[in-house]
């Protein structure tokens, strides 16, 4: 898995790491069931703190993209299409927040479509 962080990205590092992993999943670089490198290895490759990577990986677990198994490591849980969809959903939520729309209001809008 090749992950690259942009120098000009103003988002917090954990969000950048999560987005990079999402992109890798969406691009098919990581197939469902495939093991994700350990957080320390990813942190060293990206030049960030391991806790930053762990925070990003936990976020992706909450989204259903990754599966954590004790003794088996972290594996890709979702299909690449789901990863792409989740990235777009996050972009939509971010755009809504910038416009002052709450998540509840956004959910109501989506239900009305």
Biopython code that builds the backbone (N, CA, C, O; Angstrom):
import numpy as np
from Bio.PDB.StructureBuilder import StructureBuilder

atoms = [
    (1, "UNK", "N", (0.859, -1.172, 0.000)),
    (1, "UNK", "CA", (0.000, 0.000, 0.000)),
    (1, "UNK", "C", (0.901, 1.229, 0.000)),
    (1, "UNK", "O", (1.707, 1.434, 0.908)),
    (2, "UNK", "N", (0.745, 2.031, -1.031)),
    (2, "UNK", "CA", (1.530, 3.258, -1.150)),
    (2, "UNK", "C", (0.669, 4.437, -0.713)),
    (2, "UNK", "O", (-0.329, 4.765, -1.354)),
    (3, "UNK", "N", (1.068, 5.066, 0.385)),
    (3, "UNK", "CA", (0.326, 6.210, 0.907)),
    (3, "UNK", "C", (1.203, 7.443, 0.846)),
    (3, "UNK", "O", (2.385, 7.401, 1.188)),
    (4, "UNK", "N", (0.605, 8.549, 0.402)),
    (4, "UNK", "CA", (1.325, 9.808, 0.311)),
    (4, "UNK", "C", (0.457, 10.907, 0.911)),
    (4, "UNK", "O", (-0.738, 10.992, 0.629)),
    (5, "UNK", "N", (1.069, 11.745, 1.739)),
    (5, "UNK", "CA", (0.368, 12.884, 2.322)),
    (5, "UNK", "C", (0.818, 14.147, 1.598)),
    (5, "UNK", "O", (2.002, 14.311, 1.301)),
    (6, "UNK", "N", (-0.120, 15.030, 1.319)),
    (6, "UNK", "CA", (0.193, 16.284, 0.633)),
    (6, "UNK", "C", (0.722, 17.306, 1.632)),
    (6, "UNK", "O", (0.174, 17.459, 2.724)),
    (7, "UNK", "N", (1.777, 17.996, 1.255)),
    (7, "UNK", "CA", (2.371, 19.015, 2.131)),
    (7, "UNK", "C", (1.454, 20.213, 2.324)),
    (7, "UNK", "O", (1.513, 20.872, 3.362)),
    (8, "UNK", "N", (0.608, 20.506, 1.343)),
    (8, "UNK", "CA", (-0.242, 21.694, 1.404)),
    (8, "UNK", "C", (-1.642, 21.416, 1.954)),
    (8, "UNK", "O", (-2.506, 22.291, 1.899)),
    (9, "UNK", "N", (-1.877, 20.224, 2.479)),
    (9, "UNK", "CA", (-3.188, 19.862, 3.030)),
    (9, "UNK", "C", (-3.308, 20.433, 4.442)),
    (9, "UNK", "O", (-2.474, 20.147, 5.301)),
    (10, "UNK", "N", (-4.330, 21.228, 4.680)),
    (10, "UNK", "CA", (-4.507, 21.893, 5.973)),
    (10, "UNK", "C", (-5.251, 21.031, 6.994)),
    (10, "UNK", "O", (-5.338, 21.396, 8.167)),
    (11, "UNK", "N", (-5.787, 19.893, 6.556)),
    (11, "UNK", "CA", (-6.520, 19.035, 7.495)),
    (11, "UNK", "C", (-5.579, 18.445, 8.542)),
    (11, "UNK", "O", (-4.377, 18.331, 8.300)),
    (12, "UNK", "N", (-6.115, 18.069, 9.699)),
    (12, "UNK", "CA", (-5.285, 17.394, 10.703)),
    (12, "UNK", "C", (-4.661, 16.121, 10.107)),
    (12, "UNK", "O", (-5.236, 15.495, 9.216)),
    (13, "UNK", "N", (-3.493, 15.757, 10.607)),
    (13, "UNK", "CA", (-2.764, 14.617, 10.051)),
    (13, "UNK", "C", (-3.565, 13.324, 10.079)),
    (13, "UNK", "O", (-3.512, 12.552, 9.121)),
    (14, "UNK", "N", (-4.314, 13.066, 11.168)),
    (14, "UNK", "CA", (-5.060, 11.809, 11.228)),
    (14, "UNK", "C", (-6.112, 11.742, 10.121)),
    (14, "UNK", "O", (-6.386, 10.665, 9.592)),
    (15, "UNK", "N", (-6.704, 12.889, 9.766)),
    (15, "UNK", "CA", (-7.681, 12.916, 8.671)),
    (15, "UNK", "C", (-6.994, 12.676, 7.329)),
    (15, "UNK", "O", (-7.550, 12.015, 6.452)),
    (16, "UNK", "N", (-5.801, 13.206, 7.174)),
    (16, "UNK", "CA", (-5.051, 12.991, 5.938)),
    (16, "UNK", "C", (-4.675, 11.520, 5.784)),
    (16, "UNK", "O", (-4.774, 10.961, 4.692)),
    (17, "UNK", "N", (-4.246, 10.902, 6.872)),
    (17, "UNK", "CA", (-3.882, 9.482, 6.836)),
    (17, "UNK", "C", (-5.113, 8.643, 6.509)),
    (17, "UNK", "O", (-5.045, 7.743, 5.671)),
    (18, "UNK", "N", (-6.233, 8.930, 7.162)),
    (18, "UNK", "CA", (-7.472, 8.191, 6.897)),
    (18, "UNK", "C", (-7.886, 8.340, 5.433)),
    (18, "UNK", "O", (-8.290, 7.367, 4.796)),
    (19, "UNK", "N", (-7.785, 9.555, 4.903)),
    (19, "UNK", "CA", (-8.151, 9.785, 3.501)),
    (19, "UNK", "C", (-7.228, 9.013, 2.563)),
    (19, "UNK", "O", (-7.683, 8.481, 1.550)),
    (20, "UNK", "N", (-5.938, 8.947, 2.888)),
    (20, "UNK", "CA", (-4.990, 8.223, 2.044)),
    (20, "UNK", "C", (-5.309, 6.729, 2.031)),
    (20, "UNK", "O", (-5.229, 6.083, 0.985)),
    (21, "UNK", "N", (-5.669, 6.182, 3.190)),
    (21, "UNK", "CA", (-6.028, 4.757, 3.246)),
    (21, "UNK", "C", (-7.338, 4.521, 2.492)),
    (21, "UNK", "O", (-7.469, 3.534, 1.769)),
    (22, "UNK", "N", (-8.310, 5.429, 2.660)),
    (22, "UNK", "CA", (-9.575, 5.321, 1.915)),
    (22, "UNK", "C", (-9.313, 5.290, 0.418)),
    (22, "UNK", "O", (-9.881, 4.471, -0.305)),
    (23, "UNK", "N", (-8.440, 6.198, -0.046)),
    (23, "UNK", "CA", (-8.119, 6.246, -1.483)),
    (23, "UNK", "C", (-7.487, 4.942, -1.948)),
    (23, "UNK", "O", (-7.805, 4.445, -3.029)),
    (24, "UNK", "N", (-6.592, 4.385, -1.134)),
    (24, "UNK", "CA", (-5.940, 3.120, -1.490)),
    (24, "UNK", "C", (-6.966, 1.994, -1.592)),
    (24, "UNK", "O", (-6.886, 1.150, -2.484)),
    (25, "UNK", "N", (-7.919, 1.989, -0.682)),
    (25, "UNK", "CA", (-8.975, 0.967, -0.724)),
    (25, "UNK", "C", (-9.858, 1.180, -1.951)),
    (25, "UNK", "O", (-10.173, 0.231, -2.668)),
    (26, "UNK", "N", (-10.254, 2.429, -2.188)),
    (26, "UNK", "CA", (-11.116, 2.743, -3.335)),
    (26, "UNK", "C", (-10.426, 2.432, -4.654)),
    (26, "UNK", "O", (-11.078, 2.022, -5.615)),
    (27, "UNK", "N", (-9.109, 2.623, -4.708)),
    (27, "UNK", "CA", (-8.359, 2.372, -5.941)),
    (27, "UNK", "C", (-8.070, 0.889, -6.142)),
    (27, "UNK", "O", (-7.523, 0.495, -7.172)),
    (28, "UNK", "N", (-8.431, 0.074, -5.169)),
    (28, "UNK", "CA", (-8.209, -1.365, -5.293)),
    (28, "UNK", "C", (-6.804, -1.801, -4.923)),
    (28, "UNK", "O", (-6.427, -2.948, -5.162)),
    (29, "UNK", "N", (-6.022, -0.895, -4.340)),
    (29, "UNK", "CA", (-4.676, -1.263, -3.902)),
    (29, "UNK", "C", (-4.729, -2.246, -2.740)),
    (29, "UNK", "O", (-3.783, -2.998, -2.505)),
    (30, "UNK", "N", (-5.840, -2.230, -2.021)),
    (30, "UNK", "CA", (-6.055, -3.125, -0.887)),
    (30, "UNK", "C", (-7.402, -3.808, -1.084)),
    (30, "UNK", "O", (-8.440, -3.147, -1.111)),
    (31, "UNK", "N", (-7.385, -5.094, -1.216)),
    (31, "UNK", "CA", (-8.620, -5.855, -1.435)),
    (31, "UNK", "C", (-9.229, -6.272, -0.097)),
    (31, "UNK", "O", (-8.517, -6.378, 0.902)),
    (32, "UNK", "N", (-10.544, -6.509, -0.071)),
    (32, "UNK", "CA", (-11.169, -6.996, 1.162)),
    (32, "UNK", "C", (-10.460, -8.254, 1.651)),
    (32, "UNK", "O", (-10.162, -9.163, 0.876)),
    (33, "UNK", "N", (-10.198, -8.283, 2.947)),
    (33, "UNK", "CA", (-9.502, -9.407, 3.554)),
    (33, "UNK", "C", (-7.995, -9.225, 3.610)),
    (33, "UNK", "O", (-7.311, -9.928, 4.354)),
    (34, "UNK", "N", (-7.473, -8.290, 2.833)),
    (34, "UNK", "CA", (-6.033, -8.052, 2.811)),
    (34, "UNK", "C", (-5.594, -7.358, 4.092)),
    (34, "UNK", "O", (-6.294, -6.497, 4.626)),
    (35, "UNK", "N", (-4.441, -7.744, 4.563)),
    (35, "UNK", "CA", (-3.910, -7.165, 5.801)),
    (35, "UNK", "C", (-3.308, -5.786, 5.542)),
    (35, "UNK", "O", (-2.622, -5.567, 4.544)),
    (36, "UNK", "N", (-3.579, -4.865, 6.462)),
    (36, "UNK", "CA", (-3.036, -3.510, 6.415)),
    (36, "UNK", "C", (-1.724, -3.534, 7.209)),
    (36, "UNK", "O", (-1.657, -4.163, 8.265)),
    (37, "UNK", "N", (-0.696, -2.865, 6.720)),
    (37, "UNK", "CA", (0.562, -2.833, 7.478)),
    (37, "UNK", "C", (0.334, -2.309, 8.896)),
    (37, "UNK", "O", (-0.586, -1.526, 9.131)),
    (38, "UNK", "N", (1.172, -2.740, 9.838)),
    (38, "UNK", "CA", (1.030, -2.257, 11.224)),
    (38, "UNK", "C", (1.155, -0.739, 11.304)),
    (38, "UNK", "O", (1.812, -0.114, 10.471)),
    (39, "UNK", "N", (0.518, -0.157, 12.313)),
    (39, "UNK", "CA", (0.496, 1.292, 12.485)),
    (39, "UNK", "C", (1.911, 1.873, 12.569)),
    (39, "UNK", "O", (2.183, 2.930, 12.000)),
    (40, "UNK", "N", (2.794, 1.196, 13.264)),
    (40, "UNK", "CA", (4.167, 1.711, 13.391)),
    (40, "UNK", "C", (4.860, 1.758, 12.030)),
    (40, "UNK", "O", (5.602, 2.696, 11.735)),
    (41, "UNK", "N", (4.616, 0.752, 11.216)),
    (41, "UNK", "CA", (5.217, 0.717, 9.873)),
    (41, "UNK", "C", (4.657, 1.838, 8.998)),
    (41, "UNK", "O", (5.406, 2.522, 8.300)),
    (42, "UNK", "N", (3.332, 2.023, 9.040)),
    (42, "UNK", "CA", (2.714, 3.113, 8.285)),
    (42, "UNK", "C", (3.213, 4.470, 8.771)),
    (42, "UNK", "O", (3.491, 5.361, 7.968)),
    (43, "UNK", "N", (3.324, 4.621, 10.089)),
    (43, "UNK", "CA", (3.785, 5.887, 10.663)),
    (43, "UNK", "C", (5.211, 6.203, 10.197)),
    (43, "UNK", "O", (5.514, 7.345, 9.849)),
    (44, "UNK", "N", (6.071, 5.203, 10.193)),
    (44, "UNK", "CA", (7.455, 5.413, 9.758)),
    (44, "UNK", "C", (7.495, 5.792, 8.282)),
    (44, "UNK", "O", (8.260, 6.672, 7.887)),
    (45, "UNK", "N", (6.678, 5.135, 7.469)),
    (45, "UNK", "CA", (6.662, 5.414, 6.029)),
    (45, "UNK", "C", (6.135, 6.815, 5.735)),
    (45, "UNK", "O", (6.583, 7.462, 4.789)),
    (46, "UNK", "N", (5.186, 7.283, 6.541)),
    (46, "UNK", "CA", (4.572, 8.594, 6.327)),
    (46, "UNK", "C", (5.271, 9.714, 7.082)),
    (46, "UNK", "O", (5.030, 10.892, 6.819)),
    (47, "UNK", "N", (6.132, 9.349, 8.015)),
    (47, "UNK", "CA", (6.822, 10.358, 8.799)),
    (47, "UNK", "C", (5.935, 11.032, 9.824)),
    (47, "UNK", "O", (6.102, 12.216, 10.117)),
    (48, "UNK", "N", (4.981, 10.272, 10.375)),
    (48, "UNK", "CA", (4.087, 10.811, 11.398)),
    (48, "UNK", "C", (4.142, 9.913, 12.631)),
    (48, "UNK", "O", (4.734, 8.834, 12.595)),
    (49, "UNK", "N", (3.530, 10.357, 13.706)),
    (49, "UNK", "CA", (3.484, 9.610, 14.947)),
    (49, "UNK", "C", (2.570, 8.393, 14.804)),
    (49, "UNK", "O", (1.557, 8.458, 14.109)),
    (50, "UNK", "N", (2.918, 7.295, 15.452)),
    (50, "UNK", "CA", (2.102, 6.077, 15.392)),
    (50, "UNK", "C", (0.700, 6.311, 15.948)),
    (50, "UNK", "O", (-0.263, 5.708, 15.474)),
    (51, "UNK", "N", (0.577, 7.187, 16.958)),
    (51, "UNK", "CA", (-0.749, 7.483, 17.514)),
    (51, "UNK", "C", (-1.640, 8.180, 16.488)),
    (51, "UNK", "O", (-2.856, 7.991, 16.488)),
    (52, "UNK", "N", (-1.042, 8.976, 15.627)),
    (52, "UNK", "CA", (-1.795, 9.640, 14.551)),
    (52, "UNK", "C", (-2.364, 8.584, 13.606)),
    (52, "UNK", "O", (-3.527, 8.662, 13.211)),
    (53, "UNK", "N", (-1.551, 7.609, 13.249)),
    (53, "UNK", "CA", (-1.990, 6.536, 12.359)),
    (53, "UNK", "C", (-3.063, 5.697, 13.045)),
    (53, "UNK", "O", (-4.065, 5.346, 12.421)),
    (54, "UNK", "N", (-2.866, 5.373, 14.316)),
    (54, "UNK", "CA", (-3.866, 4.586, 15.044)),
    (54, "UNK", "C", (-5.210, 5.301, 15.098)),
    (54, "UNK", "O", (-6.259, 4.669, 14.969)),
    (55, "UNK", "N", (-5.183, 6.598, 15.284)),
    (55, "UNK", "CA", (-6.437, 7.375, 15.307)),
    (55, "UNK", "C", (-7.136, 7.276, 13.951)),
    (55, "UNK", "O", (-8.353, 7.101, 13.884)),
    (56, "UNK", "N", (-6.368, 7.388, 12.885)),
    (56, "UNK", "CA", (-6.939, 7.282, 11.531)),
    (56, "UNK", "C", (-7.507, 5.882, 11.298)),
    (56, "UNK", "O", (-8.597, 5.737, 10.744)),
    (57, "UNK", "N", (-6.779, 4.863, 11.715)),
    (57, "UNK", "CA", (-7.247, 3.489, 11.508)),
    (57, "UNK", "C", (-8.511, 3.202, 12.309)),
    (57, "UNK", "O", (-9.405, 2.504, 11.832)),
    (58, "UNK", "N", (-8.587, 3.740, 13.528)),
    (58, "UNK", "CA", (-9.814, 3.562, 14.327)),
    (58, "UNK", "C", (-11.004, 4.233, 13.656)),
    (58, "UNK", "O", (-12.113, 3.699, 13.670)),
    (59, "UNK", "N", (-10.776, 5.396, 13.074)),
    (59, "UNK", "CA", (-11.837, 6.107, 12.352)),
    (59, "UNK", "C", (-12.340, 5.249, 11.188)),
    (59, "UNK", "O", (-13.545, 5.157, 10.953)),
    (60, "UNK", "N", (-11.422, 4.631, 10.472)),
    (60, "UNK", "CA", (-11.797, 3.779, 9.338)),
    (60, "UNK", "C", (-12.501, 2.513, 9.809)),
    (60, "UNK", "O", (-13.357, 1.980, 9.103)),
    (61, "UNK", "N", (-12.148, 2.031, 10.986)),
    (61, "UNK", "CA", (-12.858, 0.876, 11.560)),
    (61, "UNK", "C", (-14.301, 1.264, 11.857)),
    (61, "UNK", "O", (-15.223, 0.496, 11.582)),
    (62, "UNK", "N", (-14.498, 2.461, 12.423)),
    (62, "UNK", "CA", (-15.850, 2.939, 12.738)),
    (62, "UNK", "C", (-16.684, 3.094, 11.471)),
    (62, "UNK", "O", (-17.901, 2.916, 11.500)),
    (63, "UNK", "N", (-16.029, 3.425, 10.360)),
    (63, "UNK", "CA", (-16.727, 3.567, 9.078)),
    (63, "UNK", "C", (-17.017, 2.214, 8.434)),
    (63, "UNK", "O", (-17.753, 2.134, 7.450)),
    (64, "UNK", "N", (-16.444, 1.164, 8.985)),
    (64, "UNK", "CA", (-16.670, -0.168, 8.430)),
    (64, "UNK", "C", (-15.698, -0.559, 7.334)),
    (64, "UNK", "O", (-15.890, -1.578, 6.672)),
    (65, "UNK", "N", (-14.657, 0.236, 7.133)),
    (65, "UNK", "CA", (-13.689, -0.068, 6.084)),
    (65, "UNK", "C", (-12.605, -1.031, 6.542)),
    (65, "UNK", "O", (-12.042, -1.768, 5.734)),
    (66, "UNK", "N", (-12.311, -1.026, 7.844)),
    (66, "UNK", "CA", (-11.270, -1.892, 8.380)),
    (66, "UNK", "C", (-11.844, -2.774, 9.477)),
    (66, "UNK", "O", (-12.825, -2.424, 10.134)),
    (67, "UNK", "N", (-11.213, -3.918, 9.658)),
    (67, "UNK", "CA", (-11.617, -4.866, 10.686)),
    (67, "UNK", "C", (-10.401, -5.169, 11.552)),
    (67, "UNK", "O", (-9.374, -5.622, 11.046)),
    (68, "UNK", "N", (-10.512, -4.922, 12.847)),
    (68, "UNK", "CA", (-9.411, -5.192, 13.779)),
    (68, "UNK", "C", (-9.663, -6.553, 14.425)),
    (68, "UNK", "O", (-10.731, -6.783, 14.991)),
    (69, "UNK", "N", (-8.696, -7.442, 14.345)),
    (69, "UNK", "CA", (-8.801, -8.756, 14.991)),
    (69, "UNK", "C", (-7.569, -8.991, 15.846)),
    (69, "UNK", "O", (-6.439, -8.916, 15.364)),
    (70, "UNK", "N", (-7.795, -9.270, 17.095)),
    (70, "UNK", "CA", (-6.679, -9.528, 18.011)),
    (70, "UNK", "C", (-5.882, -10.736, 17.508)),
    (70, "UNK", "O", (-6.441, -11.804, 17.261)),
    (71, "UNK", "N", (-4.602, -10.552, 17.366)),
    (71, "UNK", "CA", (-3.725, -11.632, 16.915)),
    (71, "UNK", "C", (-3.662, -11.799, 15.411)),
    (71, "UNK", "O", (-2.804, -12.525, 14.909)),
    (72, "UNK", "N", (-4.548, -11.145, 14.683)),
    (72, "UNK", "CA", (-4.571, -11.256, 13.223)),
    (72, "UNK", "C", (-4.283, -9.930, 12.532)),
    (72, "UNK", "O", (-4.133, -9.878, 11.311)),
    (73, "UNK", "N", (-4.209, -8.873, 13.306)),
    (73, "UNK", "CA", (-3.916, -7.568, 12.735)),
    (73, "UNK", "C", (-5.149, -6.866, 12.192)),
    (73, "UNK", "O", (-6.284, -7.197, 12.534)),
    (74, "UNK", "N", (-4.892, -5.903, 11.350)),
    (74, "UNK", "CA", (-5.954, -5.077, 10.765)),
    (74, "UNK", "C", (-6.118, -5.489, 9.313)),
    (74, "UNK", "O", (-5.141, -5.592, 8.572)),
    (75, "UNK", "N", (-7.362, -5.723, 8.910)),
    (75, "UNK", "CA", (-7.644, -6.137, 7.542)),
    (75, "UNK", "C", (-8.683, -5.224, 6.908)),
    (75, "UNK", "O", (-9.497, -4.610, 7.598)),
    (76, "UNK", "N", (-8.642, -5.146, 5.590)),
    (76, "UNK", "CA", (-9.639, -4.388, 4.842)),
    (76, "UNK", "C", (-10.949, -5.158, 4.920)),
    (76, "UNK", "O", (-10.998, -6.348, 4.611)),
    (77, "UNK", "N", (-12.007, -4.472, 5.335)),
    (77, "UNK", "CA", (-13.296, -5.134, 5.513)),
    (77, "UNK", "C", (-14.273, -4.837, 4.379)),
    (77, "UNK", "O", (-15.111, -5.675, 4.047)),
    (78, "UNK", "N", (-14.172, -3.658, 3.787)),
    (78, "UNK", "CA", (-15.173, -3.224, 2.813)),
    (78, "UNK", "C", (-14.662, -3.349, 1.385)),
    (78, "UNK", "O", (-13.457, -3.362, 1.135)),
    (79, "UNK", "N", (-15.597, -3.438, 0.466)),
    (79, "UNK", "CA", (-15.263, -3.415, -0.958)),
    (79, "UNK", "C", (-14.747, -2.030, -1.328)),
    (79, "UNK", "O", (-15.112, -1.047, -0.683)),
    (80, "UNK", "N", (-13.912, -1.934, -2.348)),
    (80, "UNK", "CA", (-13.411, -0.617, -2.756)),
    (80, "UNK", "C", (-14.520, 0.381, -3.074)),
    (80, "UNK", "O", (-14.362, 1.573, -2.810)),
    (81, "UNK", "N", (-15.622, -0.072, -3.628)),
    (81, "UNK", "CA", (-16.717, 0.842, -3.956)),
    (81, "UNK", "C", (-17.271, 1.484, -2.690)),
    (81, "UNK", "O", (-17.629, 2.662, -2.692)),
    (82, "UNK", "N", (-17.341, 0.716, -1.619)),
    (82, "UNK", "CA", (-17.823, 1.274, -0.363)),
    (82, "UNK", "C", (-16.852, 2.325, 0.162)),
    (82, "UNK", "O", (-17.269, 3.337, 0.725)),
    (83, "UNK", "N", (-15.566, 2.083, -0.022)),
    (83, "UNK", "CA", (-14.566, 3.052, 0.414)),
    (83, "UNK", "C", (-14.710, 4.358, -0.329)),
    (83, "UNK", "O", (-14.622, 5.430, 0.269)),
    (84, "UNK", "N", (-14.931, 4.279, -1.628)),
    (84, "UNK", "CA", (-15.110, 5.482, -2.432)),
    (84, "UNK", "C", (-16.371, 6.221, -2.003)),
    (84, "UNK", "O", (-16.381, 7.447, -1.897)),
    (85, "UNK", "N", (-17.424, 5.465, -1.761)),
    (85, "UNK", "CA", (-18.679, 6.074, -1.325)),
    (85, "UNK", "C", (-18.502, 6.757, 0.028)),
    (85, "UNK", "O", (-18.999, 7.865, 0.231)),
    (86, "UNK", "N", (-17.795, 6.103, 0.957)),
    (86, "UNK", "CA", (-17.585, 6.703, 2.267)),
    (86, "UNK", "C", (-16.768, 7.985, 2.151)),
    (86, "UNK", "O", (-17.018, 8.940, 2.886)),
    (87, "UNK", "N", (-15.808, 8.022, 1.249)),
    (87, "UNK", "CA", (-15.023, 9.240, 1.067)),
    (87, "UNK", "C", (-15.913, 10.376, 0.576)),
    (87, "UNK", "O", (-15.781, 11.514, 1.025)),
    (88, "UNK", "N", (-16.817, 10.064, -0.344)),
    (88, "UNK", "CA", (-17.734, 11.093, -0.847)),
    (88, "UNK", "C", (-18.713, 11.548, 0.224)),
    (88, "UNK", "O", (-19.065, 12.726, 0.289)),
    (89, "UNK", "N", (-19.151, 10.621, 1.060)),
    (89, "UNK", "CA", (-20.049, 10.988, 2.159)),
    (89, "UNK", "C", (-19.330, 11.937, 3.110)),
    (89, "UNK", "O", (-19.906, 12.932, 3.551)),
    (90, "UNK", "N", (-18.075, 11.634, 3.424)),
    (90, "UNK", "CA", (-17.306, 12.513, 4.311)),
    (90, "UNK", "C", (-17.142, 13.894, 3.686)),
    (90, "UNK", "O", (-17.240, 14.904, 4.383)),
    (91, "UNK", "N", (-16.894, 13.947, 2.383)),
    (91, "UNK", "CA", (-16.774, 15.234, 1.693)),
    (91, "UNK", "C", (-18.084, 16.011, 1.794)),
    (91, "UNK", "O", (-18.078, 17.223, 2.008)),
    (92, "UNK", "N", (-19.207, 15.310, 1.639)),
    (92, "UNK", "CA", (-20.517, 15.954, 1.734)),
    (92, "UNK", "C", (-20.741, 16.510, 3.138)),
    (92, "UNK", "O", (-21.203, 17.641, 3.292)),
    (93, "UNK", "N", (-20.419, 15.726, 4.152)),
    (93, "UNK", "CA", (-20.588, 16.170, 5.539)),
    (93, "UNK", "C", (-19.715, 17.389, 5.806)),
    (93, "UNK", "O", (-20.159, 18.343, 6.445)),
    (94, "UNK", "N", (-18.483, 17.366, 5.323)),
    (94, "UNK", "CA", (-17.574, 18.505, 5.510)),
    (94, "UNK", "C", (-18.126, 19.747, 4.830)),
    (94, "UNK", "O", (-18.111, 20.833, 5.410)),
    (95, "UNK", "N", (-18.613, 19.593, 3.603)),
    (95, "UNK", "CA", (-19.183, 20.735, 2.878)),
    (95, "UNK", "C", (-20.402, 21.275, 3.612)),
    (95, "UNK", "O", (-20.574, 22.489, 3.715)),
    (96, "UNK", "N", (-21.243, 20.392, 4.120)),
    (96, "UNK", "CA", (-22.439, 20.819, 4.853)),
    (96, "UNK", "C", (-22.052, 21.590, 6.116)),
    (96, "UNK", "O", (-22.658, 22.612, 6.439)),
    (97, "UNK", "N", (-21.039, 21.092, 6.825)),
    (97, "UNK", "CA", (-20.602, 21.772, 8.044)),
    (97, "UNK", "C", (-20.077, 23.171, 7.735)),
    (97, "UNK", "O", (-20.314, 24.109, 8.495)),
    (98, "UNK", "N", (-19.362, 23.308, 6.616)),
    (98, "UNK", "CA", (-18.862, 24.631, 6.215)),
    (98, "UNK", "C", (-20.003, 25.594, 5.933)),
    (98, "UNK", "O", (-19.865, 26.803, 6.120)),
    (99, "UNK", "N", (-21.136, 25.052, 5.481)),
    (99, "UNK", "CA", (-22.292, 25.887, 5.149)),
    (99, "UNK", "C", (-23.223, 26.081, 6.343)),
    (99, "UNK", "O", (-24.257, 26.739, 6.230)),
    (100, "UNK", "N", (-22.852, 25.505, 7.490)),
    (100, "UNK", "CA", (-23.663, 25.662, 8.684)),
    (100, "UNK", "C", (-24.825, 24.688, 8.777)),
    (100, "UNK", "O", (-25.732, 24.886, 9.586)),
    (101, "UNK", "N", (-24.813, 23.648, 7.969)),
    (101, "UNK", "CA", (-25.879, 22.641, 7.995)),
    (101, "UNK", "C", (-25.470, 21.549, 8.979)),
    (101, "UNK", "O", (-24.373, 20.999, 8.880)),
    (102, "UNK", "N", (-26.349, 21.238, 9.925)),
    (102, "UNK", "CA", (-26.042, 20.188, 10.897)),
    (102, "UNK", "C", (-26.177, 18.816, 10.249)),
    (102, "UNK", "O", (-26.764, 18.674, 9.177)),
    (103, "UNK", "N", (-25.628, 17.820, 10.912)),
    (103, "UNK", "CA", (-25.731, 16.449, 10.388)),
    (103, "UNK", "C", (-27.190, 15.992, 10.346)),
    (103, "UNK", "O", (-27.601, 15.289, 9.423)),
    (104, "UNK", "N", (-27.958, 16.394, 11.341)),
    (104, "UNK", "CA", (-29.378, 16.027, 11.364)),
    (104, "UNK", "C", (-30.109, 16.655, 10.175)),
    (104, "UNK", "O", (-30.923, 16.001, 9.524)),
    (105, "UNK", "N", (-29.813, 17.923, 9.898)),
    (105, "UNK", "CA", (-30.435, 18.591, 8.753)),
    (105, "UNK", "C", (-30.004, 17.929, 7.443)),
    (105, "UNK", "O", (-30.809, 17.764, 6.526)),
    (106, "UNK", "N", (-28.717, 17.552, 7.367)),
    (106, "UNK", "CA", (-28.218, 16.885, 6.172)),
    (106, "UNK", "C", (-28.905, 15.537, 5.985)),
    (106, "UNK", "O", (-29.271, 15.173, 4.867)),
    (107, "UNK", "N", (-29.077, 14.803, 7.068)),
    (107, "UNK", "CA", (-29.762, 13.509, 6.988)),
    (107, "UNK", "C", (-31.201, 13.694, 6.488)),
    (107, "UNK", "O", (-31.687, 12.900, 5.683)),
    (108, "UNK", "N", (-31.872, 14.730, 6.961)),
    (108, "UNK", "CA", (-33.232, 15.018, 6.509)),
    (108, "UNK", "C", (-33.246, 15.332, 5.019)),
    (108, "UNK", "O", (-34.133, 14.886, 4.291)),
    (109, "UNK", "N", (-32.258, 16.104, 4.569)),
    (109, "UNK", "CA", (-32.158, 16.422, 3.147)),
    (109, "UNK", "C", (-31.968, 15.143, 2.310)),
    (109, "UNK", "O", (-32.600, 14.973, 1.267)),
    (110, "UNK", "N", (-31.101, 14.263, 2.780)),
    (110, "UNK", "CA", (-30.824, 13.021, 2.051)),
    (110, "UNK", "C", (-32.077, 12.151, 2.001)),
    (110, "UNK", "O", (-32.383, 11.564, 0.964)),
    (111, "UNK", "N", (-32.791, 12.067, 3.099)),
    (111, "UNK", "CA", (-34.020, 11.267, 3.129)),
    (111, "UNK", "C", (-35.047, 11.806, 2.158)),
    (111, "UNK", "O", (-35.875, 11.047, 1.654)),
    (112, "UNK", "N", (-35.014, 13.107, 1.882)),
    (112, "UNK", "CA", (-35.972, 13.720, 0.974)),
    (112, "UNK", "C", (-35.657, 13.518, -0.497)),
    (112, "UNK", "O", (-36.474, 13.834, -1.361)),
    (113, "UNK", "N", (-34.475, 12.993, -0.781)),
    (113, "UNK", "CA", (-34.076, 12.802, -2.186)),
    (113, "UNK", "C", (-34.729, 11.571, -2.752)),
    (113, "UNK", "O", (-34.519, 11.241, -3.919)),
]
sb = StructureBuilder()
sb.init_structure("model")
sb.init_model(0)
sb.init_chain("A")
sb.init_seg("    ")
for serial, (resi, resn, name, xyz) in enumerate(atoms, 1):
    if name == "N":
        sb.init_residue(resn, " ", resi, " ")
    sb.init_atom(name, np.array(xyz, "f"), 0.0, 1.0, " ", f" {name:<3s}", serial, name[0])
structure = sb.get_structure()
